Amino acid sequence: MATARTHLLTKTLALLAPGTELREGLERILQGGTGALVVLGTDRMVEAIGTGGFDIGIEFTGTRLRELAKMDGAIVCDRDVTRILRAGVHLMPDPAIRTEESGTRHRTAERVAKQTGFPVVSVSASMGIITIYADGVRYPLEDSQAIMFRANQALQTLERYSHRLDQEFANLASLEIESDVTVRSVAAALQRLELVRRITAEVDQAVVELGTEGRMVQMQLEELVLGQPDADALLLDYLPVPPDAAALAQAREAVAGLDPAELADLAVVARTVGLPGAGDLDVPVAPRGHRLLAGIKSLPRAVADRLVERFDGLQALMAANLEDLRAVDGVGEQRARSIRESLARTAESSLLERFM
């Protein structure tokens, strides 16, 4: 499903996931052939546009929701759906608020969600669907089988993308060892990272929607993303000016904002994050060494940063002897040997993979 998902919508989907009391109650309403309108939260605005009904203030259960839905009017719950606050409420949102819906209940639900900022759930027995309205988004719920099918397809895609990502970074490591990196190689690695991030987010969303039924999908997802490369280390290595945390976040967000056609264009990716060459993919670049040092798990980030500051690029770092390494604050004899051996192993394995 291509609907843009906001934080509020994602949180609401978790509240409606299979296995929750809210989902159970909504399913019972559908099975009973009736409809419902449920507001998830209340404040003065909700009170102002609601008339009639009665205060109830009871603990939320799916059974109680089903029984109260037999009455005319909306049901108002607290934000976390732990209590049913009011029932039988006649909601009168601003009729000037634009809505694309045709049915009375759905039009009211969309307008209430837009006017109050709270998620609203509409149940249509005639159409057999449950629809969420949140942050200006209309989101019809899918059944678990459809979500599971979508999740499994996404997992298969993620497995392929992860394999390609590993290949891309292995190739980049070889080029770094040989001092043969171009903007093209870096942009391709960033592109692969973003593709993996997007499909991972899609699987994550399916896990949220599946609720208790998504545990196996979650386990498979965790296995696939374990040990994936870090975009920050890549950006730290290749952006012309060493970026701070804010600049790194800005670069990540810029890539995340690219549409599929833009992401497919490596020159656009390169320009978006500010790589050298203004989109010329054949411009040579040299890494500072952050990425390969990040692969040494026992090396603290602060020490890695000092190593990068001390040596002028990855080649100088790899050429450093033990005495040179020990001159860096935080690097003793044992750590110096560990760094040397790790970088040597990386160089050897990268070259072997490249020429096998």
N, C-alpha and C positions, 0 to 999 in steps of 0.2 A: 504494500500500500504506500502510495507516494505522498500521503499527507504529511505536511511539516509538523513536527512534534515539539511542543514547548515543554518547559520544566513542569508547569502546572498540569498539562495534559498527561505527561508521563506519570506524575504522582497520582493522578486520578485513575489512570489505567491500572496502576498497582492496587488501588482500592477496589477495583472491579474485577480483578483477576479471578480465575476459577479457584474455588476453595475458600473464598472470602464470604462473609455473611452477606455483604451487599450484593455480590453476584448471585448468590443462592436466592436471595429475595427477588431480584429482578427476573431470574429464570422462572421462578414460581409464578410471577405475575404474567409472564408470557404464556406459560403453560395453562394458566387459568383463563386465558382469552380476554384479559382486561389490559388497560394501559396504565401509565403512571408518569408523573413528572416529579423528580426529586432534586432539590437544591442542596448542594453539599457545602453548607456554610451559611452564616447569617450575620447581619449587622443592621445598622439603622436604615440603610438603603433597601435591604430585603424587606424589613418591616414596613417601610413606607409604601412599597408597591404591592403589598399583600393585604387583603381584607378578609374578614371572616375566619373560619377555622377555629382551632382551639389549641392552647398550649398543652403539651403532653409530657415532655421531659422524662422519657423512659429510656432504658438501655436499648441499644439497637440490636435487633435480631432479624434474620431474613423472614421468619414467620410473621413477625409484627409488621414488617414492611408490606408483606403480601396482604395482610388483613386490612391495613389502613388504606391500601391502594384501591380497595373496593369502594371507598368513598369518593365523592367528587372533590376536586381541588388537589393542590400540590402538597408534597411532604417536604418539610425542612429538617435537615440533620445538621450536626456540628461538622466542622472541617474534617475531622478524622473518622467520621462515621462511627462513633462510639455511642451516640445518643440520638434519639428521634425527638426533636424539639417541638415541632408543630405539625398539625395535619389538617387536611380539608381547607387549605389556604387558597383563596382566589387571587392569582397574580395578575397585575395589570402594569406591565412594563411600558415604557415610552413607545407609542406606535410609530414614531418617526424613525426609530432605529431600523436600519435596513436589514432585511432577511430574505434569503433565497428559498425559504421553506414555503410549502403550500398548506399543509395541515395546521389546524389551530394549535394543537399541543406543541408541535415542533417549532412553530413560529414564536410561540410564547417562550419556549425553552431557550431558543437562540437569543432572543431579545433580553431575557433575564440574565443570561450568562454575560452578555456584552455590557449591560447596564450596571450589574453588581460586581463583576469580576470573579464571581464564584462559579465553579463548574456546575452544570445542570445536566441531569440524565433524563432522557425521554424514552419511554417504552411504548412502542406501537404494536398492539396485538394484531391489527389488520395486516401490517407488513411483516410482522414477526421479527422486528429488529430492535436493538437497544442502541441509542445514539448518545454520544457525549458531546457537549458543547463547552469548550474551554479556551480562553485566550483567542477568541475569534475563529477557532477551528471547529469544524464539524467532523466527528469521528465515529462512524458506525462500527460497533463491535463485531468482530468475526468469531465464529465458533472455534473451539480448541483444535479441531482437526485441520481447519484451514490454516490456523496460525502455526501448528506443528509442521505442516507441509512446507510453509514458507520458511520456517526456521531451518529445516533440514536442507532445503535448497540453498539457503544462505550459508550454511555451514560447509557445504560442498564447494561453493564459490570461494569461501574464506580459505579453505584448504589449498585450493589452486593459487590464490593470490599470495598466501603465505610462502608457498614454495617459490613463486616468482620473486618475492621479496628477498628471500634468502639468497637466491641466485644473483639478484641485483647487487646486494651488499657484498657478496663474495667477490664479484667482479670489481666492485669499487675498491675493496681492500687490495686486490692485486694491482690495480692501477695506482693506488696510493704508494705501494711498495716500490713500484717502478717509476714513480714521479711522472705519471702519464695521465693524470686526471684532467678532464675538461668539464666545463659547465654542464654539458650534456649528461655526463655520468651522474653528477650531483642532482640535477633536475629529475632524472629518471628515478633515482632513489627516493626523492621526495614524493614524486608521483605515486610510486608503489606504496609508500607509507600511508599516503592519504587514501588510496583505494582500500587498503586493509583496514584503516580506521573507519571508513564509511560502512563497510560490510560488517565489521565488528559491532558498530552501533546498531545496525539493523538486527543482528542476532540478539544483542542486549535488549532491544525493545521487545522482541518476541518473547524473551525470557520473562520480562515484566508482565506481559499480557497473559502468559501461560500460568503464572502463579505457581502453585504447588506442582503443576504438571510439567514445569519447565526445568526441573532439577537436572535431568540427563543432558538437556541441551546446554545448560550452564556448565556442566562438567566438561563437555566436549569443547566448548568455547574457551574455557580456561586453559585446556591442554594446547589448543591451537595458538593462543596468543602468548604462551609462556616463553620468555626469553627473546621476544621480538626486539628489533633495533629501536633506538631512541632518536626521535626527530630532533630533539634539542642538541644532542651531541653532534649531529650532522650540521645543523645550523651554526653551532659554535665553531666548527671547523672551517666553514666556507664563507660565511657572510663577511664582506670587506672590513667592517668595523665590528670587533668582538661585541656581541649583543648582551645586554643585561636581561633580567627576567621579563621585563615589560616588552622589550623588543622581540624576545623569543615568542612570547604569547601573541604578539601582534602578527608575527610571521605565520604562526600556526593557524591563527584565525583567518588570515588572508587566503591561505591555501584551502582551508575548509569552506570558504565562501565561493570558490570557483565552481562554475557549473560543469557538467560532464564534458562538454566540448572544449572548454578552456583547460580543464585538467588534462585532457588528451594531448594538448599542445605543450611540449616541453619548453618552448621559448616563453610561453605565457607563464608557466610555473616559475621559471627562472626570474623573470621580471617581477613577478608577484612578491617573491620573498626578498628581492634585491640582490641576487647573485651578480658577480662582476660580468661585464660584457654587454649589458643592456639587451639581453635576449640573444646575443651571438653565442650559439651553443658550442662552438669550437674554441672558445677562449680557454687557455690552460689555467688551472687553479691548483693551489697546493694546500693540503690540510694542516691545521695547527697541531693535531694529535689528540684532540679530545675524545674522538670516537674510539680509537684503538685503546687508549688508556682506560676508557670506561669499561672495556672488556676485561680488565684486570679487577676481579671482584674484591680482592683484599685491599685495593688501593683507595683511600679516602678521596672524596671529590676535591677537598681543599688542597691535598698534596698534588693531585693531578693538575689542578689549575696552576700551581706554582711551577710544575714541570713545564707546562706549556709556556708560561711567562719566561722561564729561564732559557729555553731552547727556541731557536728560530725555525719553527716548523717541524713536521714529522721526521723528515730526513735527518735533521740535526739531532733530534731526540733518539732516533735509532742508531746513530753513529756514536752516541755518547758512551764513554766507558764508565766503569764502576765509580771511579773517582769523581767524574763529572756529575753523575747522578747523586752521589753522597753529598755533594756541595749544596744540594737543594734542601731547604728546611723540611724536616719530617721524613727524610729518606736516610735510613741507616744502611749498614752492610747487607743485612738480609733482604730488606725491601729493594735495594738497588739490584741485587741479584735476581730477585723475583721479577722486577720490571724488565731487565735485560732478557731473561729467559722467555717471558711472555711475549715480548715483541719479536724475538727471534722465532718463536714457534708460529706466531701469526704470519710472519714473512714467509716461512718455509711452507706452511700449509696453503697460503694464498697462491704462491707460485706453483705448487704442485697441482692445485685445482685448475689453475689457468692453462697449464700445458698438458694435462692428462686427457 
